[in-house]
Amino acid sequence: MAMTRTRARALLLMPAGIWYGVLLLFPLAVVLVFSFGERNPIGGYAPGFTLEQYANLPARFAAFRNTLTLAPLGTLAALFIAYPLAYYLALKVSARWKTTLLILVIVPFWTSILIRSYAWIYLLGGNGIPALLEAVGLGDIRLINTPFAVLVGIVYGYLPLMVFPIYVALEKLDRSLLEAAADLGTPPWRSFLQITLPLSMPGVLTGSMLVFILLTGEFLIPAILGGGKVFFVGNALVDLFLQSRNWAFGSAVAVALIVIMLIVVALYSRAVRRFGAGRDDIGLM
């Protein structure tokens, strides 16, 4: 019986194992091998073993700087916008309207990010918000093709991915804890800081990690709203693999980005264990 269960479990996991092995681990292994190679004189990859590509990583410092600056800022901005919205949807909205409002949150995902990004080109361009600001006497303000435009685009594009993990965490909140705190005379702000916020931290951490990791590999929004002036690592990878055809250097940049993502995942796992262990220590003082 035990052997039968083991075989059944293996058969169930086999499709996923093959999928991850072929489509995840194998491409990563290829990128890692390429990162130690050289650029073929006619473009592409030439076999070899050298650390030259990693030594050249500072040449793409601007891309890493933009990514590691705007990705955390975009994550924090999305968090500050998403948390009040998720809190309202989970704890304040009646069941009659909750489904409708949740659908409205996810409506932007029904259209391509490309179309939505092009809409922001008009809004942030000379005939959009800058024209309104100039009409009220604030002068000629340039918004498009700036880090601010990219920040607006990434927050708008990934906001639902921050809202839903936080909403799920708040939806599972034991309301009796809040009622008990109110009965004991605890002020609402203190109940939020000592009960609601700690219990919602798993959702906050999940949403933050999800948005941050996706932003580190973002390519389309910086290309459209940055106008070639605000490069992310994703833009550098497209340039190296498709235009410069320097696959070895592109692979080294990709490996560096993967290392950054692994560090973020490790910090996330540590934070989840920490907050998960502390869920039972919440008091009403």
C-alpha positions, 0 to 999 in steps of 0.5 A: 500500500505504501509503495502504491501511494508513493508511485501515485504521488510520483505520477501526480508530481511527474508532469509538474517536475518535467515542466519545471525541469525543461522550462525552468531549470534547463534554461537557467542552466543554459544562461549560467553556462553562457555567462562564462562564455564569450561573444562570437565575432558575428554575434551570439555565443562562443564557448569558453570559460572567463569571468570577463562578462561579470567584470563588465557588469558595471557597464550596465550600472545605470540599468541596475540603479534604475531597477533597484531604485524604481522597483522598491519605490513602485512596490512601496507606492503600490502598498500604500495605495493597495492597503487602504483599498484592501482594508475597505473591501475586506472589512468595510464593504457589505457583502452585496457590493464586495464582488462588484468592487473586486471585479472593478479592481481586476478590470484593468487586467482585462486589457493588454498592458501595452494598450494601458501604457500607451494611454498613459503616454497621452495622459502624461504627454504635452496634451494631457496632465502637463497641459492642465497644470500649465493652464492653472499656472504651474508652468511647463512641467515634463512628465513623459519619458521621466522616472516619474512616468515609469513609476506611475506606469508600474504602480498602475500596472501591478496594483491589483497584484498587491491588493488581492494578497492583502485582501485575502489576509484581511478577509480571514481576520478574526473579527472577534479580536477587533470586537474584544478590543473595542469592548476593552476600550482599545482605540481603533488606531491601536487595534489596527496597529496591534491586531489588524496590521500584524495579522495582515503582514503575510498578505503584505509580504506576499504582495510586496514580493510578487510585485517587486520580483515582477518589477525587477524584470519589467521591460515594456513599461520603461520602454514605453513611458521611459522613452529609452531614457529610463532603462531597467535591467529588462531593457538591457537584456533585450538590447544585449540579446536581440540588438547587440547579440552579446549573449554572454554578457546578457547572460551574466546580467541575467544571472546577476538579476536572478541572484538579486531575486533569490536574495529577495525570496530568501528575505521574504521566507525569513520574514514570513517565518518571523511573522508567522511565529508571532501571530499568536503573540498579538495582544489587546494592550 
